[in-house]
Amino acid sequence: MAVLSRVIAVILCLAWTTADAGEVRLEQSAPSPALGGEVIYGIYLPDGYDAPGARFPVIYLLHGYGGGHREWFKGGQIDALLDRLIDEGAIPPVIAVTPAAGKSWYVDSARFGGPGDYATAIARDLVVAVDAAWPTVAMREGRAIVGNSMGGHGALRLGLGHPDLFGTIAALSPAIWKPGGVSWRLSPQFGDGEALEKWFPRTTGAQFDRAVLDTQSPFQHVATAAIHDPAPRVWLGTGDDDYFELQDGTVDMYLELRANGITPELRVIDGKHNWATWRRMTGDMIRWISAGFTPAAGR
């Protein structure tokens, strides 16, 4: 790890400059064999991204239900936040990638006639394509995955399921429910059939299937992620007045991680299930994520 730390230190020193505003390119695409087409994504590129030899850590930002690749820029105002934090020297320059995944829940659903195999498309196809196209730190220590609401489900599911790819995971009000946990009493199993088909459009089967939902839960990956060396770093945040009561699942995940030997960060603030709440936590979250890109935190 000492050699790896020195490599990351050199990369970040090359990248860390006094910054002007970064560049946002919204209509990007990556080939995706998993989808039989392309993954559409937006990207934030920091000032100086094209400097010779520069490499930058990458934060993948997953959107919520029904959102798209513009959501983190429009609702999250992530480009302005990154510009400010980089300019202040609070974080190193980073690349941010915002894939579009529709209402996929970030699971593979092609076999059900659902939105498509988005779990594989993002964790395999998109990561490979981004590392090939842009000046990234192409290792888990330079890669984080983040999401809000449905995207929080995706970030935890993909991050915990692929600890070899993502060194850091963060979720804002993640739409997760622990089987048998406090959060399960309000899980989708108790909704009416029409609502379930709306919220889970062929992502668990031709019709909603609670058993498949269980297998898709991020909680299924906690134990495996915990024994990875090193285990991923995890940050969780939620408002205490979430109208889906997703604070219960957030706390369930916090306790599950602790029970398996991972010590996550947890933020619970006065807030609802909306961008006004998430924006109040995002700065703290990005600072914490970026600290994991430094050699000291990566050892």
PASEBA-1860 file (N, C-alpha, C; in nm, 3 decimals):
! residues 299
1> MAVLSRVI> 0.082/-0.121/0.000/0.000/0.000/0.000/0.086/0.127/0.000 ~ 0.212/0.116/0.051/0.298/0.234/0.054/0.328/0.282/-0.087 ~ 0.356/0.187/-0.179/0.382/0.224/-0.318/0.258/0.286/-0.381 ~ 0.140/0.224/-0.356/0.015/0.277/-0.409/-0.009/0.418/-0.359 ~ 0.019/0.444/-0.231/0.000/0.577/-0.173/0.087/0.680/-0.241 ~ 0.213/0.642/-0.271/0.302/0.737/-0.339/0.253/0.766/-0.480 ~ 0.201/0.664/-0.548/0.147/0.683/-0.683/0.031/0.782/-0.681 ~ -0.063/0.761/-0.587/-0.178/0.851/-0.578/-0.133/0.992/-0.542
9> AVILCLAW> -0.034/1.003/-0.453/0.015/1.136/-0.413/0.070/1.212/-0.533 ~ 0.148/1.144/-0.618/0.203/1.209/-0.737/0.093/1.252/-0.832 ~ -0.007/1.163/-0.851/-0.119/1.195/-0.941/-0.194/1.319/-0.893 ~ -0.221/1.324/-0.762/-0.298/1.436/-0.709/-0.217/1.565/-0.711 ~ -0.087/1.556/-0.689/-0.004/1.675/-0.696/-0.004/1.734/-0.836 ~ 0.000/1.645/-0.936/-0.008/1.692/-1.074/-0.141/1.761/-1.103 ~ -0.248/1.709/-1.040/-0.382/1.759/-1.070/-0.418/1.884/-0.993 ~ -0.357/1.906/-0.875/-0.401/2.010/-0.784/-0.344/2.145/-0.827
17> TTADAGEV> -0.427/2.227/-0.886/-0.387/2.359/-0.930/-0.494/2.459/-0.889 ~ -0.459/2.587/-0.895/-0.562/2.689/-0.872/-0.664/2.677/-0.985 ~ -0.790/2.663/-0.948/-0.889/2.621/-1.046/-0.978/2.734/-1.095 ~ -1.007/2.731/-1.224/-1.119/2.805/-1.279/-1.238/2.709/-1.278 ~ -1.351/2.754/-1.332/-1.469/2.669/-1.335/-1.445/2.545/-1.419 ~ -1.504/2.436/-1.374/-1.494/2.312/-1.451/-1.586/2.317/-1.572 ~ -1.576/2.214/-1.653/-1.654/2.204/-1.776/-1.756/2.093/-1.762 ~ -1.881/2.119/-1.802/-1.986/2.018/-1.798/-2.022/1.979/-1.941
25> RLEQSAPS> -2.020/1.849/-1.967/-2.064/1.796/-2.097/-2.176/1.696/-2.069 ~ -2.294/1.728/-2.112/-2.411/1.651/-2.072/-2.440/1.532/-2.162 ~ -2.425/1.545/-2.289/-2.472/1.440/-2.380/-2.357/1.349/-2.423 ~ -2.306/1.272/-2.328/-2.201/1.177/-2.357/-2.261/1.036/-2.366 ~ -2.191/0.946/-2.430/-2.240/0.809/-2.439/-2.123/0.712/-2.435 ~ -2.151/0.594/-2.383/-2.052/0.488/-2.375/-2.113/0.360/-2.430 ~ -2.039/0.284/-2.507/-2.094/0.158/-2.558/-2.123/0.062/-2.443 ~ -2.237/-0.006/-2.451/-2.276/-0.098/-2.346/-2.328/-0.229/-2.404
33> PALGGEVI> -2.244/-0.330/-2.410/-2.293/-0.462/-2.452/-2.407/-0.511/-2.364 ~ -2.404/-0.475/-2.236/-2.510/-0.521/-2.145/-2.646/-0.469/-2.187 ~ -2.650/-0.347/-2.239/-2.777/-0.287/-2.282/-2.805/-0.312/-2.430 ~ -2.706/-0.363/-2.500/-2.722/-0.378/-2.645/-2.728/-0.243/-2.713 ~ -2.661/-0.145/-2.655/-2.663/-0.009/-2.709/-2.563/0.078/-2.637 ~ -2.610/0.186/-2.578/-2.522/0.281/-2.512/-2.576/0.321/-2.375 ~ -2.486/0.362/-2.288/-2.521/0.430/-2.164/-2.502/0.579/-2.189 ~ -2.605/0.657/-2.161/-2.595/0.802/-2.173/-2.549/0.858/-2.039
41> YGIYLPDG> -2.459/0.955/-2.043/-2.413/1.013/-1.917/-2.371/1.157/-1.936 ~ -2.368/1.230/-1.825/-2.309/1.363/-1.821/-2.177/1.354/-1.748 ~ -2.092/1.454/-1.768/-1.962/1.453/-1.701/-1.920/1.593/-1.663 ~ -1.863/1.604/-1.544/-1.799/1.728/-1.497/-1.650/1.705/-1.505 ~ -1.581/1.795/-1.575/-1.436/1.788/-1.591/-1.374/1.909/-1.523 ~ -1.283/1.889/-1.430/-1.226/2.003/-1.359/-1.133/2.086/-1.448 ~ -1.113/2.209/-1.410/-1.018/2.293/-1.480/-0.882/2.222/-1.485 ~ -0.820/2.221/-1.601/-0.690/2.157/-1.616/-0.697/2.008/-1.642
49> YDAPGARF> -0.816/1.957/-1.674/-0.829/1.813/-1.693/-0.744/1.761/-1.809 ~ -0.712/1.852/-1.904/-0.635/1.810/-2.021/-0.486/1.838/-2.007 ~ -0.440/1.873/-1.886/-0.298/1.897/-1.866/-0.220/1.766/-1.883 ~ -0.106/1.770/-1.947/-0.028/1.647/-1.969/0.004/1.575/-1.837 ~ -0.026/1.448/-1.833/0.008/1.365/-1.717/-0.090/1.373/-1.602 ~ -0.187/1.464/-1.608/-0.281/1.478/-1.496/-0.381/1.363/-1.495 ~ -0.414/1.315/-1.375/-0.515/1.211/-1.356/-0.602/1.253/-1.238 ~ -0.731/1.219/-1.246/-0.826/1.267/-1.146/-0.912/1.154/-1.091
57> PVIYLLHG> -0.940/1.157/-0.962/-1.037/1.063/-0.906/-1.174/1.086/-0.969 ~ -1.258/0.983/-0.965/-1.390/0.989/-1.029/-1.499/0.961/-0.926 ~ -1.603/1.044/-0.928/-1.722/1.020/-0.846/-1.838/0.991/-0.940 ~ -1.894/0.872/-0.930/-2.013/0.835/-1.007/-2.136/0.875/-0.926 ~ -2.226/0.952/-0.987/-2.343/1.006/-0.919/-2.469/0.947/-0.982 ~ -2.541/0.866/-0.906/-2.659/0.797/-0.958/-2.786/0.874/-0.920 ~ -2.875/0.890/-1.015/-2.997/0.969/-0.995/-3.108/0.886/-0.932 ~ -3.214/0.956/-0.892/-3.329/0.893/-0.830/-3.429/0.842/-0.932
65> YGGGHREW> -3.540/0.790/-0.881/-3.645/0.728/-0.963/-3.699/0.827/-1.066 ~ -3.695/0.786/-1.192/-3.748/0.870/-1.298/-3.658/0.985/-1.339 ~ -3.539/0.994/-1.277/-3.447/1.102/-1.312/-3.364/1.066/-1.434 ~ -3.255/1.137/-1.451/-3.169/1.113/-1.565/-3.032/1.171/-1.542 ~ -2.953/1.181/-1.648/-2.815/1.223/-1.634/-2.800/1.372/-1.606 ~ -2.908/1.447/-1.613/-2.903/1.590/-1.581/-2.938/1.620/-1.434 ~ -2.992/1.523/-1.363/-3.050/1.549/-1.232/-2.949/1.604/-1.131 ~ -2.830/1.547/-1.128/-2.731/1.594/-1.030/-2.680/1.734/-1.063
73> FKGGQIDA> -2.691/1.776/-1.188/-2.653/1.912/-1.225/-2.767/2.010/-1.198 ~ -2.890/1.969/-1.230/-3.004/2.059/-1.213/-3.047/2.068/-1.067 ~ -3.084/1.954/-1.007/-3.130/1.956/-0.869/-3.016/1.962/-0.769 ~ -2.908/1.888/-0.798/-2.797/1.881/-0.705/-2.698/1.995/-0.716 ~ -2.700/2.068/-0.830/-2.607/2.179/-0.853/-2.463/2.136/-0.824 ~ -2.431/2.014/-0.866/-2.304/1.954/-0.829/-2.186/2.024/-0.893 ~ -2.204/2.078/-1.014/-2.092/2.146/-1.080/-2.049/2.270/-1.004 ~ -2.145/2.350/-0.958/-2.113/2.471/-0.881/-2.047/2.434/-0.749
81> LLDRLIDE> -2.096/2.328/-0.685/-2.037/2.285/-0.558/-1.893/2.239/-0.578 ~ -1.869/2.158/-0.680/-1.733/2.110/-0.704/-1.640/2.225/-0.740 ~ -1.688/2.319/-0.821/-1.606/2.437/-0.853/-1.563/2.507/-0.725 ~ -1.658/2.528/-0.634/-1.627/2.602/-0.510/-1.530/2.526/-0.421 ~ -1.556/2.397/-0.401/-1.472/2.318/-0.311/-1.330/2.303/-0.367 ~ -1.318/2.288/-0.497/-1.186/2.278/-0.558/-1.113/2.411/-0.547 ~ -1.184/2.520/-0.576/-1.122/2.653/-0.569/-1.076/2.687/-0.428 ~ -1.152/2.641/-0.327/-1.114/2.665/-0.188/-1.001/2.576/-0.140
89> GAIPPVIA> -0.968/2.475/-0.220/-0.867/2.379/-0.177/-0.920/2.277/-0.079 ~ -1.054/2.271/-0.065/-1.115/2.176/0.029/-1.108/2.034/-0.022 ~ -1.105/2.017/-0.155/-1.094/1.885/-0.217/-0.999/1.896/-0.335 ~ -0.939/1.785/-0.376/-0.860/1.787/-0.500/-0.955/1.795/-0.619 ~ -0.906/1.835/-0.734/-0.990/1.830/-0.853/-1.038/1.687/-0.879 ~ -1.164/1.673/-0.915/-1.224/1.543/-0.940/-1.305/1.549/-1.069 ~ -1.329/1.431/-1.125/-1.423/1.414/-1.235/-1.551/1.357/-1.175 ~ -1.667/1.404/-1.223/-1.795/1.349/-1.179/-1.872/1.299/-1.300
97> VTPAAGKS> -1.926/1.178/-1.289/-1.996/1.113/-1.399/-2.139/1.083/-1.356 ~ -2.237/1.120/-1.440/-2.378/1.105/-1.404/-2.452/1.022/-1.508 ~ -2.455/0.890/-1.491/-2.524/0.806/-1.590/-2.676/0.816/-1.582 ~ -2.742/0.795/-1.695/-2.887/0.787/-1.700/-2.928/0.641/-1.690 ~ -3.022/0.611/-1.599/-3.064/0.472/-1.581/-3.215/0.458/-1.567 ~ -3.290/0.563/-1.602/-3.435/0.554/-1.601/-3.492/0.508/-1.468 ~ -3.583/0.411/-1.473/-3.646/0.356/-1.353/-3.596/0.214/-1.327 ~ -3.467/0.194/-1.352/-3.410/0.060/-1.352/-3.381/0.002/-1.215
105> WYVDSARF> -3.373/0.088/-1.111/-3.331/0.046/-0.976/-3.189/-0.009/-0.978 ~ -3.118/0.016/-1.087/-2.977/-0.025/-1.098/-2.961/-0.176/-1.078 ~ -3.055/-0.250/-1.135/-3.048/-0.396/-1.135/-3.051/-0.445/-1.280 ~ -3.015/-0.570/-1.301/-3.025/-0.631/-1.433/-3.166/-0.687/-1.450 ~ -3.240/-0.636/-1.548/-3.380/-0.673/-1.562/-3.420/-0.712/-1.704 ~ -3.324/-0.725/-1.794/-3.358/-0.759/-1.932/-3.435/-0.890/-1.940 ~ -3.401/-0.986/-1.855/-3.468/-1.117/-1.860/-3.615/-1.109/-1.821 ~ -3.653/-0.998/-1.754/-3.793/-0.978/-1.716/-3.868/-0.891/-1.817
113> GGPGDYAT> -3.798/-0.843/-1.919/-3.857/-0.745/-2.009/-3.859/-0.607/-1.948 ~ -3.767/-0.583/-1.851/-3.760/-0.455/-1.781/-3.674/-0.353/-1.853 ~ -3.632/-0.247/-1.781/-3.555/-0.139/-1.843/-3.424/-0.183/-1.905 ~ -3.363/-0.290/-1.852/-3.236/-0.338/-1.909/-3.137/-0.375/-1.800 ~ -3.022/-0.425/-1.841/-2.921/-0.471/-1.745/-2.831/-0.356/-1.702 ~ -2.889/-0.267/-1.623/-2.817/-0.146/-1.585/-2.710/-0.169/-1.479 ~ -2.724/-0.268/-1.395/-2.619/-0.297/-1.298/-2.489/-0.330/-1.371 ~ -2.497/-0.419/-1.468/-2.379/-0.457/-1.546/-2.334/-0.342/-1.635
121> AIARDLVV> -2.428/-0.269/-1.691/-2.393/-0.158/-1.780/-2.310/-0.052/-1.709 ~ -2.341/-0.024/-1.583/-2.268/0.079/-1.511/-2.140/0.024/-1.449 ~ -2.150/-0.087/-1.377/-2.034/-0.139/-1.306/-1.927/-0.194/-1.400 ~ -1.968/-0.242/-1.515/-1.870/-0.298/-1.608/-1.847/-0.204/-1.726 ~ -1.950/-0.181/-1.807/-1.932/-0.109/-1.933/-1.894/0.037/-1.914 ~ -1.967/0.108/-1.827/-1.943/0.251/-1.812/-1.808/0.279/-1.747 ~ -1.774/0.206/-1.643/-1.646/0.229/-1.576/-1.530/0.208/-1.673 ~ -1.535/0.102/-1.751/-1.430/0.075/-1.849/-1.423/0.188/-1.951
129> AVDAAWPT> -1.538/0.232/-2.000/-1.542/0.336/-2.103/-1.492/0.470/-2.050 ~ -1.530/0.506/-1.929/-1.486/0.633/-1.871/-1.336/0.632/-1.848 ~ -1.284/0.521/-1.796/-1.139/0.513/-1.776/-1.063/0.521/-1.908 ~ -1.122/0.472/-2.016/-1.056/0.476/-2.146/-1.065/0.615/-2.211 ~ -1.173/0.687/-2.183/-1.198/0.814/-2.253/-1.145/0.937/-2.181 ~ -1.131/0.930/-2.049/-1.099/1.048/-1.970/-0.980/1.022/-1.877 ~ -0.914/1.128/-1.829/-0.792/1.111/-1.749/-0.824/1.077/-1.602 ~ -0.862/0.954/-1.579/-0.906/0.911/-1.447/-0.794/0.840/-1.370
137> VAMREGRA> -0.810/0.836/-1.239/-0.732/0.747/-1.155/-0.804/0.612/-1.161 ~ -0.758/0.524/-1.245/-0.833/0.402/-1.279/-0.804/0.290/-1.179 ~ -0.839/0.314/-1.054/-0.826/0.214/-0.949/-0.931/0.243/-0.842 ~ -0.964/0.144/-0.762/-1.071/0.159/-0.663/-1.044/0.274/-0.567 ~ -0.915/0.300/-0.535/-0.881/0.408/-0.443/-0.910/0.545/-0.501 ~ -0.932/0.551/-0.632/-0.966/0.677/-0.696/-1.105/0.679/-0.753 ~ -1.193/0.593/-0.698/-1.327/0.580/-0.757/-1.431/0.570/-0.646 ~ -1.534/0.656/-0.652/-1.644/0.654/-0.556/-1.776/0.644/-0.630
145> IVGNSMGG> -1.877/0.589/-0.563/-2.011/0.581/-0.620/-2.111/0.635/-0.519 ~ -2.200/0.722/-0.567/-2.291/0.800/-0.483/-2.430/0.796/-0.545 ~ -2.534/0.805/-0.464/-2.668/0.814/-0.519/-2.767/0.870/-0.421 ~ -2.877/0.922/-0.473/-2.987/0.971/-0.389/-3.113/0.891/-0.419 ~ -3.189/0.856/-0.316/-3.315/0.784/-0.329/-3.294/0.651/-0.403 ~ -3.359/0.628/-0.517/-3.333/0.507/-0.593/-3.185/0.495/-0.626 ~ -3.121/0.609/-0.652/-2.978/0.609/-0.678/-2.897/0.567/-0.557 ~ -2.950/0.595/-0.435/-2.884/0.548/-0.314/-2.888/0.397/-0.306
153> HGALRLGL> -3.003/0.340/-0.344/-3.013/0.194/-0.355/-2.906/0.143/-0.451 ~ -2.894/0.209/-0.567/-2.797/0.166/-0.666/-2.654/0.180/-0.620 ~ -2.622/0.293/-0.555/-2.485/0.315/-0.508/-2.444/0.210/-0.406 ~ -2.534/0.180/-0.312/-2.502/0.079/-0.212/-2.496/-0.060/-0.274 ~ -2.588/-0.089/-0.363/-2.590/-0.221/-0.425/-2.465/-0.244/-0.511 ~ -2.431/-0.147/-0.596/-2.316/-0.163/-0.683/-2.185/-0.148/-0.607 ~ -2.181/-0.054/-0.512/-2.059/-0.034/-0.436/-2.025/-0.151/-0.346 ~ -2.125/-0.199/-0.270/-2.101/-0.314/-0.184/-2.083/-0.442/-0.264
161> GHPDLFGT> -2.149/-0.449/-0.379/-2.138/-0.567/-0.464/-2.009/-0.574/-0.544 ~ -1.941/-0.457/-0.558/-1.816/-0.452/-0.634/-1.710/-0.374/-0.554 ~ -1.671/-0.425/-0.438/-1.572/-0.353/-0.357/-1.435/-0.347/-0.423 ~ -1.413/-0.427/-0.526/-1.289/-0.419/-0.602/-1.287/-0.299/-0.696 ~ -1.405/-0.245/-0.728/-1.415/-0.132/-0.820/-1.427/0.002/-0.747 ~ -1.504/0.005/-0.638/-1.535/0.131/-0.570/-1.480/0.129/-0.428 ~ -1.388/0.222/-0.401/-1.331/0.229/-0.267/-1.418/0.304/-0.170 ~ -1.510/0.388/-0.223/-1.595/0.471/-0.138/-1.738/0.470/-0.191
169> IAALSPAI> -1.833/0.466/-0.098/-1.976/0.462/-0.131/-2.045/0.569/-0.047 ~ -2.142/0.638/-0.107/-2.224/0.733/-0.029/-2.367/0.728/-0.080 ~ -2.461/0.739/0.013/-2.603/0.732/-0.023/-2.682/0.836/0.055 ~ -2.763/0.912/-0.018/-2.852/1.013/0.039/-2.995/0.960/0.036 ~ -3.056/0.943/0.153/-3.193/0.891/0.164/-3.214/0.770/0.074 ~ -3.130/0.668/0.087/-3.140/0.554/-0.004/-3.272/0.480/0.011 ~ -3.329/0.440/-0.101/-3.454/0.363/-0.101/-3.421/0.217/-0.078 ~ -3.399/0.183/0.048/-3.360/0.048/0.087/-3.445/0.002/0.206
177> WKPGGVSW> -3.466/-0.128/0.212/-3.546/-0.186/0.319/-3.480/-0.317/0.360 ~ -3.450/-0.331/0.487/-3.383/-0.451/0.534/-3.487/-0.560/0.564 ~ -3.479/-0.675/0.496/-3.569/-0.785/0.530/-3.558/-0.819/0.679 ~ -3.671/-0.809/0.749/-3.673/-0.835/0.892/-3.633/-0.718/0.978 ~ -3.590/-0.607/0.917/-3.548/-0.491/0.993/-3.663/-0.395/1.021 ~ -3.632/-0.288/1.092/-3.733/-0.187/1.123/-3.794/-0.131/0.994 ~ -3.711/-0.111/0.893/-3.757/-0.051/0.769/-3.851/-0.141/0.689 ~ -3.850/-0.270/0.716/-3.927/-0.363/0.634/-4.077/-0.345/0.651
185> RLSPQFGD> -4.120/-0.288/0.762/-4.264/-0.270/0.784/-4.325/-0.174/0.683 ~ -4.240/-0.088/0.622/-4.288/0.008/0.523/-4.234/-0.023/0.384 ~ -4.186/-0.144/0.365/-4.126/-0.181/0.237/-4.232/-0.198/0.129 ~ -4.190/-0.202/0.002/-4.287/-0.209/-0.108/-4.376/-0.332/-0.109 ~ -4.341/-0.435/-0.034/-4.426/-0.555/-0.032/-4.568/-0.525/0.014 ~ -4.583/-0.414/0.089/-4.714/-0.384/0.146/-4.796/-0.288/0.060 ~ -4.742/-0.248/-0.057/-4.818/-0.161/-0.145/-4.919/-0.239/-0.226 ~ -5.013/-0.167/-0.289/-5.109/-0.238/-0.375/-5.043/-0.273/-0.506
193> GEALEKWF> -5.101/-0.369/-0.577/-5.039/-0.423/-0.697/-5.011/-0.320/-0.803 ~ -5.106/-0.229/-0.826/-5.089/-0.128/-0.930/-4.973/-0.035/-0.897 ~ -4.963/0.004/-0.770/-4.853/0.092/-0.728/-4.719/0.022/-0.740 ~ -4.716/-0.106/-0.704/-4.591/-0.181/-0.712/-4.544/-0.194/-0.856 ~ -4.636/-0.216/-0.948/-4.599/-0.226/-1.089/-4.548/-0.092/-1.142 ~ -4.602/0.016/-1.087/-4.555/0.149/-1.127/-4.414/0.174/-1.077 ~ -4.390/0.147/-0.949/-4.262/0.178/-0.888/-4.152/0.081/-0.929 ~ -4.190/-0.042/-0.963/-4.091/-0.143/-1.001/-4.131/-0.202/-1.137
201> PRTTGAQF> -4.112/-0.124/-1.244/-4.159/-0.165/-1.377/-4.077/-0.280/-1.435 ~ -4.119/-0.401/-1.404/-4.052/-0.523/-1.451/-3.906/-0.530/-1.408 ~ -3.875/-0.474/-1.292/-3.739/-0.485/-1.241/-3.723/-0.606/-1.149 ~ -3.833/-0.662/-1.100/-3.825/-0.782/-1.016/-3.889/-0.902/-1.085 ~ -3.949/-0.880/-1.200/-4.015/-0.987/-1.273/-4.123/-0.929/-1.362 ~ -4.190/-1.015/-1.439/-4.301/-0.969/-1.522/-4.408/-0.904/-1.436 ~ -4.421/-0.951/-1.312/-4.501/-0.887/-1.208/-4.412/-0.869/-1.085 ~ -4.451/-0.778/-0.998/-4.369/-0.754/-0.880/-4.351/-0.882/-0.801
209> DRAVLDTQ> -4.225/-0.910/-0.763/-4.192/-1.032/-0.690/-4.108/-0.995/-0.569 ~ -4.168/-1.008/-0.452/-4.099/-0.970/-0.329/-3.971/-1.051/-0.310 ~ -3.972/-1.180/-0.344/-3.854/-1.263/-0.325/-3.736/-1.212/-0.408 ~ -3.765/-1.167/-0.530/-3.658/-1.112/-0.614/-3.611/-0.979/-0.556 ~ -3.703/-0.897/-0.507/-3.664/-0.771/-0.444/-3.567/-0.797/-0.329 ~ -3.591/-0.902/-0.252/-3.500/-0.939/-0.144/-3.361/-0.969/-0.196 ~ -3.352/-1.045/-0.305/-3.221/-1.081/-0.358/-3.148/-0.960/-0.416 ~ -3.224/-0.858/-0.458/-3.164/-0.737/-0.515/-3.123/-0.636/-0.408
217> SPFQHVAT> -3.155/-0.661/-0.285/-3.129/-0.566/-0.177/-2.980/-0.544/-0.154 ~ -2.936/-0.420/-0.134/-2.796/-0.395/-0.098/-2.754/-0.469/0.029 ~ -2.850/-0.499/0.117/-2.815/-0.569/0.241/-2.754/-0.706/0.212 ~ -2.785/-0.762/0.095/-2.731/-0.894/0.060/-2.580/-0.891/0.038 ~ -2.524/-0.773/0.016/-2.382/-0.763/-0.019/-2.294/-0.716/0.097 ~ -2.355/-0.684/0.211/-2.276/-0.626/0.320/-2.168/-0.721/0.369 ~ -2.203/-0.845/0.396/-2.107/-0.939/0.453/-1.989/-0.962/0.359 ~ -2.016/-0.972/0.229/-1.908/-0.994/0.133/-1.817/-0.872/0.123
225> AAIHDPAP> -1.877/-0.753/0.121/-1.797/-0.630/0.114/-1.710/-0.615/0.238 ~ -1.762/-0.659/0.353/-1.690/-0.642/0.479/-1.561/-0.722/0.484 ~ -1.553/-0.834/0.412/-1.433/-0.915/0.417/-1.334/-0.878/0.306 ~ -1.374/-0.783/0.220/-1.279/-0.736/0.119/-1.170/-0.657/0.190 ~ -1.046/-0.670/0.143/-0.933/-0.601/0.206/-0.873/-0.500/0.109 ~ -0.896/-0.369/0.135/-0.974/-0.314/0.246/-1.123/-0.307/0.212 ~ -1.205/-0.301/0.313/-1.349/-0.284/0.292/-1.375/-0.143/0.241 ~ -1.483/-0.123/0.165/-1.514/0.012/0.118/-1.551/0.105/0.232
233> RVWLGTGD> -1.523/0.231/0.214/-1.567/0.336/0.305/-1.712/0.368/0.270 ~ -1.796/0.394/0.372/-1.939/0.417/0.346/-1.986/0.539/0.424 ~ -2.060/0.627/0.354/-2.121/0.746/0.413/-2.271/0.738/0.387 ~ -2.352/0.762/0.490/-2.498/0.758/0.479/-2.557/0.888/0.532 ~ -2.655/0.942/0.460/-2.721/1.064/0.504/-2.870/1.059/0.476 ~ -2.950/1.120/0.563/-3.095/1.121/0.543/-3.158/1.237/0.620 ~ -3.275/1.279/0.573/-3.357/1.371/0.650/-3.446/1.293/0.745 ~ -3.477/1.351/0.859/-3.558/1.278/0.958/-3.707/1.288/0.932
241> DDYFELQD> -3.747/1.366/0.830/-3.888/1.380/0.796/-3.915/1.329/0.654 ~ -3.842/1.229/0.614/-3.857/1.171/0.481/-3.998/1.116/0.464 ~ -4.069/1.158/0.357/-4.209/1.116/0.346/-4.224/0.972/0.302 ~ -4.114/0.907/0.260/-4.115/0.762/0.240/-4.063/0.688/0.362 ~ -4.026/0.766/0.465/-3.967/0.713/0.589/-3.842/0.630/0.560 ~ -3.764/0.676/0.464/-3.643/0.604/0.427/-3.531/0.623/0.529 ~ -3.552/0.710/0.628/-3.454/0.719/0.735/-3.441/0.586/0.808 ~ -3.550/0.505/0.810/-3.544/0.375/0.877/-3.446/0.282/0.806
249> GTVDMYLE> -3.454/0.275/0.673/-3.363/0.190/0.599/-3.219/0.239/0.609 ~ -3.202/0.372/0.613/-3.067/0.428/0.626/-3.004/0.385/0.758 ~ -3.082/0.394/0.865/-3.030/0.353/0.996/-3.010/0.201/1.002 ~ -3.102/0.126/0.942/-3.083/-0.020/0.934/-2.951/-0.054/0.866 ~ -2.918/0.016/0.757/-2.793/-0.010/0.687/-2.673/0.028/0.773 ~ -2.683/0.140/0.842/-2.576/0.182/0.932/-2.546/0.073/1.036 ~ -2.651/0.019/1.096/-2.633/-0.084/1.198/-2.582/-0.215/1.137 ~ -2.631/-0.248/1.018/-2.586/-0.371/0.952/-2.438/-0.363/0.917
257> LRANGITP> -2.394/-0.250/0.868/-2.253/-0.232/0.837/-2.168/-0.245/0.963 ~ -2.211/-0.181/1.069/-2.136/-0.188/1.196/-2.130/-0.332/1.247 ~ -2.240/-0.403/1.234/-2.244/-0.542/1.281/-2.147/-0.630/1.204 ~ -2.112/-0.588/1.083/-2.020/-0.667/0.999/-1.879/-0.610/0.997 ~ -1.852/-0.515/1.084/-1.716/-0.466/1.098/-1.679/-0.345/1.015 ~ -1.775/-0.287/0.943/-1.752/-0.163/0.869/-1.805/-0.047/0.952 ~ -1.724/0.056/0.970/-1.768/0.172/1.049/-1.804/0.285/0.954 ~ -1.933/0.302/0.925/-1.974/0.407/0.830/-1.992/0.542/0.899
265> ELRVIDGK> -1.996/0.645/0.818/-2.037/0.778/0.864/-2.189/0.787/0.850 ~ -2.255/0.855/0.944/-2.400/0.871/0.939/-2.436/1.016/0.968 ~ -2.522/1.074/0.882/-2.574/1.210/0.904/-2.726/1.203/0.898 ~ -2.791/1.249/1.004/-2.937/1.262/1.007/-2.966/1.408/1.038 ~ -3.033/1.476/0.945/-3.061/1.617/0.964/-3.212/1.640/0.957 ~ -3.255/1.757/0.999/-3.395/1.794/0.988/-3.424/1.822/0.841 ~ -3.499/1.734/0.776/-3.523/1.753/0.633/-3.612/1.646/0.575 ~ -3.652/1.668/0.451/-3.747/1.581/0.382/-3.676/1.503/0.270
273> HNWATWRR> -3.756/1.442/0.184/-3.702/1.363/0.073/-3.698/1.453/-0.050 ~ -3.601/1.544/-0.053/-3.595/1.638/-0.164/-3.454/1.696/-0.175 ~ -3.433/1.768/-0.285/-3.300/1.823/-0.309/-3.263/1.931/-0.209 ~ -3.361/2.002/-0.154/-3.328/2.103/-0.053/-3.255/2.037/0.064 ~ -3.302/1.919/0.103/-3.236/1.844/0.211/-3.101/1.790/0.166 ~ -3.097/1.728/0.049/-2.974/1.664/0.003/-2.863/1.764/-0.024 ~ -2.898/1.882/-0.076/-2.794/1.982/-0.102/-2.727/2.026/0.028 ~ -2.801/2.024/0.138/-2.743/2.065/0.266/-2.641/1.963/0.317
281> MTGDMIRW> -2.647/1.841/0.268/-2.553/1.738/0.310/-2.442/1.712/0.210 ~ -2.462/1.756/0.086/-2.371/1.715/-0.021/-2.231/1.769/-0.004 ~ -2.215/1.892/0.043/-2.081/1.947/0.063/-2.001/1.865/0.162 ~ -2.062/1.835/0.276/-1.998/1.751/0.377/-1.963/1.615/0.319 ~ -2.057/1.558/0.243/-2.036/1.427/0.182/-1.918/1.428/0.084 ~ -1.911/1.530/-0.002/-1.803/1.536/-0.102/-1.668/1.555/-0.034 ~ -1.663/1.637/0.071/-1.537/1.653/0.144/-1.491/1.519/0.201 ~ -1.586/1.445/0.260/-1.552/1.317/0.321/-1.507/1.216/0.214
289> ISAGFTPA> -1.580/1.212/0.103/-1.541/1.123/-0.007/-1.399/1.155/-0.053 ~ -1.372/1.282/-0.076/-1.243/1.323/-0.130/-1.128/1.294/-0.034 ~ -1.155/1.296/0.095/-1.051/1.261/0.191/-1.004/1.118/0.170 ~ -1.090/1.033/0.121/-1.054/0.894/0.093/-0.967/0.877/-0.030 ~ -0.957/0.983/-0.111/-0.869/0.979/-0.228/-0.725/1.011/-0.191 ~ -0.701/1.058/-0.069/-0.565/1.095/-0.029/-0.488/0.972/0.015 ~ -0.356/0.976/0.005/-0.275/0.862/0.045/-0.299/0.820/0.189 ~ -0.315/0.916/0.280/-0.331/0.883/0.422/-0.456/0.800/0.445
297> AGR> -0.566/0.840/0.376/-0.691/0.767/0.396/-0.693/0.636/0.320 ~ -0.609/0.622/0.219/-0.609/0.503/0.139/-0.522/0.390/0.192 ~ -0.440/0.419/0.294/-0.350/0.316/0.347/-0.427/0.205/0.416
END
